[in-house]
Amino acid sequence: MLQINFKLFFLNQILDFLWRQWSALGVAGGGRSEDTWLIDPESILVFSIRMARYEPRLFDEILDWLVINGKWIDNQRLRSVLKFKEEEMKRLVCAAAWFVADNSPVYKRKWEAVANLCKKAEHTPQIIVFKTKDGKPYPSPQKKSRYFLSYGFLREEPVIRKMTRPVNIGSSTNLRFLLRSLVGTGARSECLAYLLAHDAGHPSEIAREIGFSVKGVRDMLNDLISSGLVLTRPKGKRKLEYYLNKTRWFQFITGQNVEEVKMPLWLNWIELFAALENVWNILNKIEETQSGYMRSSKLREAMETISIEFAKSGLELPPLPGPDVKPDRYEKEFQTFITKVLGAEHEISR
């Protein structure tokens, strides 16, 4: 596969994957999603804002979703996901947040708080938001969006169509939204989502997976114990792990027995999206070298990065090829690997 097509293959898989996820959340125009994992709105939002720069329609459909469904976003988790992102990424999210605040009066203060994570100022040079799939910037817009310009970005003013549907909180992949509708956003609903998807968990494990502090998670779990629906049991000599009565919980939140509920797969999307972002960075670096050995080395690094995180979920992935695999074969192995990971059905044509 030619190098430019190889990079395009990964980008197309990512964009198809993101369309499926946002379609499951109510975005118009996406393909039907049959994925079985639990969707993480804060993590997918940040990852999408970066990758949808290569697909403006998806970018603006996400803005449309935020205007309609932005109440579901957890500001504290969003800040946690953004914490270690580069400054340009943070500013782009803040620009989108200011636009949403001005177009969603009911939740104006909520989104202004996100927009204020970055200071509005004149940034030089100003960066064009959208790129073609081969990485070239779109032409500079004639009528610039004041929201994005304030954070150093150039694009036309977004147009909100309000075609987004409300989130279907009855869908198993949207369990987070069901819990947020019951107990609100924050560590409480995140802890419950984790415990419903696992046999049990220790506060440090749960905190790492959901993006809250260990102390905050421990305090919240201790509060939940008083309900009698969250319990503890020994783990090792000095630790306690927390678990819940799934039968009682599922009867309460779904009206079904736990045996009738198809639980979505838990994935640590905070780390997985960071890993996929790293893959994209690696693929961009590959363009800088013509060495087949260096390309295969970078691809192996990319596969190892995401394989570790996806393997934790229990998903069956193709085995990583050994060091004796020839460089040209490595590209084919990587293509198979990414197709399996992202659940794509079609490979790019050669």
DAZI-V766442 format. One record per residue. N is the residue number from 1. RES is the residue in one small letter. PSI is psi in whole degrees, -180 to 180 (NA if undefined). OMEGA is omega as a letter, one per 20 degrees, with the letter a starting at -180 (999 if undefined). NEAR is the number of other C-alpha atoms within 12 Angstrom. Layout:
# DAZI-V766442
n,res,psi,omega,near
N,RES,PSI,OMEGA,NEAR
N,RES,PSI,OMEGA,NEAR
This chain:
# DAZI-V766442
n,res,psi,omega,near
1,m,133,r,21
2,l,148,a,16
3,q,-43,a,26
4,i,-36,r,20
5,n,-31,a,21
6,f,-45,r,34
7,k,-40,r,32
8,l,-36,r,27
9,f,-48,a,33
10,f,-45,a,41
11,l,-44,r,39
12,n,-39,r,32
13,q,-42,r,31
14,i,-46,a,35
15,l,-40,r,34
16,d,-42,r,33
17,f,-46,a,37
18,l,-38,r,43
19,w,-42,a,36
20,r,-43,a,32
21,q,-46,a,39
22,w,-31,r,44
23,s,-40,r,32
24,a,-23,r,37
25,l,-5,r,44
26,g,-1,r,32
27,v,140,r,36
28,a,145,r,28
29,g,-4,r,26
30,g,165,r,25
31,g,161,r,22
32,r,135,a,19
33,s,130,r,28
34,e,21,r,21
35,d,154,a,28
36,t,10,a,24
37,w,162,r,31
38,l,125,a,35
39,i,137,r,38
40,d,102,a,42
41,p,-38,a,41
42,e,-43,a,36
43,s,-43,a,40
44,i,-31,r,38
45,l,-50,a,44
46,v,-45,r,40
47,f,-41,a,40
48,s,-39,a,41
49,i,-34,r,39
50,r,-52,a,39
51,m,-27,r,40
52,a,-1,r,34
53,r,-19,r,35
54,y,1,r,30
55,e,86,a,30
56,p,-34,a,28
57,r,-42,r,26
58,l,-43,r,36
59,f,-48,a,36
60,d,-28,r,36
61,e,-32,r,37
62,i,-41,r,50
63,l,-42,r,41
64,d,-43,r,35
65,w,-42,a,38
66,l,-36,r,44
67,v,-38,a,38
68,i,-43,a,30
69,n,11,a,31
70,g,-14,r,39
71,k,-25,a,29
72,w,-16,a,39
73,i,135,r,34
74,d,109,a,34
75,n,-39,a,34
76,q,-43,r,27
77,r,-38,r,32
78,l,-43,r,38
79,r,-38,r,29
80,s,-43,r,27
81,v,-37,a,35
82,l,-16,a,34
83,k,-42,a,23
84,f,14,r,16
85,k,158,r,24
86,e,159,a,17
87,e,-39,a,18
88,e,-40,r,26
89,m,-42,r,31
90,k,-44,a,34
91,r,-36,r,38
92,l,-40,r,45
93,v,-40,r,46
94,c,-39,r,37
95,a,-44,r,41
96,a,-39,a,48
97,a,-39,r,42
98,w,-40,r,39
99,f,-45,a,37
100,v,-41,a,38
101,a,-39,a,30
102,d,-16,a,25
103,n,5,a,28
104,s,77,a,26
105,p,-36,a,18
106,v,-35,a,17
107,y,28,a,26
108,k,-48,a,22
109,r,-37,r,21
110,k,-47,a,28
111,w,-25,r,36
112,e,-35,r,29
113,a,-38,r,24
114,v,-44,a,34
115,a,-32,a,32
116,n,1,r,25
117,l,-24,r,29
118,c,147,r,29
119,k,137,r,21
120,k,125,a,23
121,a,168,r,19
122,e,121,a,18
123,h,137,r,19
124,t,132,i,14
125,p,159,r,13
126,q,136,a,23
127,i,131,r,29
128,i,128,a,31
129,v,-50,a,42
130,f,147,r,32
131,k,153,r,23
132,t,168,a,20
133,k,-15,r,25
134,d,13,r,23
135,g,3,a,21
136,k,139,a,15
137,p,147,r,22
138,y,160,r,22
139,p,147,r,17
140,s,129,a,20
141,p,147,r,22
142,q,-43,r,12
143,k,106,a,15
144,k,141,r,22
145,s,125,r,25
146,r,-29,r,24
147,y,-48,a,33
148,f,-33,r,37
149,l,-35,a,33
150,s,-21,r,29
151,y,11,r,38
152,g,20,a,32
153,f,150,r,37
154,l,126,r,34
155,r,164,r,35
156,e,159,r,23
157,e,126,r,22
158,p,149,r,33
159,v,120,a,21
160,i,120,a,23
161,r,-20,a,20
162,k,44,r,23
163,m,-8,a,23
164,t,140,r,29
165,r,154,r,25
166,p,150,r,26
167,v,132,r,34
168,n,94,a,23
169,i,-6,r,26
170,g,-12,r,22
171,s,139,a,27
172,s,-33,r,34
173,t,-17,a,36
174,n,29,a,35
175,l,-36,r,41
176,r,-40,a,45
177,f,-36,r,37
178,l,-46,a,29
179,l,-37,r,33
180,r,-32,r,27
181,s,-24,a,22
182,l,-46,a,21
183,v,3,r,20
184,g,171,r,21
185,t,161,r,28
186,g,-174,a,32
187,a,-30,a,38
188,r,-53,a,33
189,s,-33,r,30
190,e,-41,r,42
191,c,-43,r,47
192,l,-41,r,43
193,a,-43,r,44
194,y,-47,a,40
195,l,-33,r,39
196,l,-25,a,37
197,a,-3,a,35
198,h,162,r,26
199,d,-39,a,21
200,a,174,r,28
201,g,149,r,34
202,h,146,a,32
203,p,-41,a,34
204,s,-38,r,24
205,e,-47,a,26
206,i,-44,a,36
207,a,-43,r,30
208,r,-36,a,28
209,e,-32,a,37
210,i,-9,r,41
211,g,25,r,36
212,f,166,r,33
213,s,154,r,23
214,v,-43,r,21
215,k,-44,a,19
216,g,-40,r,24
217,v,-44,r,32
218,r,-44,r,27
219,d,-42,a,20
220,m,-42,r,27
221,l,-40,r,38
222,n,-35,r,26
223,d,-39,a,19
224,l,-25,r,25
225,i,-34,a,23
226,s,-17,r,13
227,s,-20,a,15
228,g,-2,r,17
229,l,-6,r,24
230,v,129,a,29
231,l,169,r,26
232,t,156,r,26
233,r,156,a,19
234,p,145,r,15
235,k,104,a,15
236,g,-157,a,9
237,k,-32,a,8
238,r,-3,a,9
239,k,153,r,15
240,l,142,r,21
241,e,153,a,28
242,y,144,r,36
243,y,172,r,33
244,l,166,r,30
245,n,96,a,26
246,k,-34,r,30
247,t,-48,a,19
248,r,-40,a,20
249,w,-46,a,26
250,f,-33,r,29
251,q,-36,a,16
252,f,-49,a,17
253,i,-21,a,28
254,t,-16,a,25
255,g,12,a,15
256,q,158,r,18
257,n,153,a,18
258,v,-30,r,20
259,e,-24,a,14
260,e,-13,a,14
261,v,130,r,23
262,k,98,a,21
263,m,133,r,29
264,p,155,a,25
265,l,134,r,27
266,w,129,r,37
267,l,143,r,32
268,n,85,a,35
269,w,-24,r,33
270,i,-48,a,38
271,e,-34,a,29
272,l,-43,r,32
273,f,-35,r,37
274,a,-37,r,30
275,a,-43,r,26
276,l,-35,r,38
277,e,-38,r,32
278,n,-37,r,24
279,v,-44,r,30
280,w,-41,r,35
281,n,-41,r,24
282,i,-44,a,27
283,l,-33,r,34
284,n,-36,r,25
285,k,-31,a,20
286,i,-32,a,28
287,e,-22,a,24
288,e,-6,a,16
289,t,145,r,17
290,q,-4,a,15
291,s,124,r,15
292,g,-37,r,21
293,y,-44,a,21
294,m,-38,r,23
295,r,-46,a,30
296,s,-34,r,32
297,s,-43,r,29
298,k,-39,r,31
299,l,-39,r,43
300,r,-41,r,36
301,e,-41,r,28
302,a,-46,a,36
303,m,-41,r,40
304,e,-37,a,28
305,t,-48,a,27
306,i,-23,a,37
307,s,-40,a,33
308,i,-46,a,25
309,e,-43,a,28
310,f,-33,a,32
311,a,-31,r,22
312,k,-26,a,19
313,s,-15,a,25
314,g,1,r,16
315,l,140,r,22
316,e,119,a,17
317,l,155,r,27
318,p,143,r,20
319,p,148,r,20
320,l,135,r,29
321,p,150,a,26
322,g,172,a,16
323,p,-15,a,15
324,d,-4,a,14
325,v,135,a,20
326,k,149,a,19
327,p,-42,a,25
328,d,-31,r,23
329,r,-31,a,22
330,y,-37,a,31
331,e,-38,r,36
332,k,-41,r,27
333,e,-40,r,28
334,f,-40,r,40
335,q,-45,r,38
336,t,-42,a,29
337,f,-50,a,31
338,i,-39,r,42
339,t,-42,r,27
340,k,-44,a,26
341,v,-46,a,32
342,l,-3,r,38
343,g,22,r,28
344,a,150,a,29
345,e,-19,a,17
346,h,136,r,18
347,e,155,r,26
348,i,142,a,24
349,s,145,r,12
350,r,NA,999,13
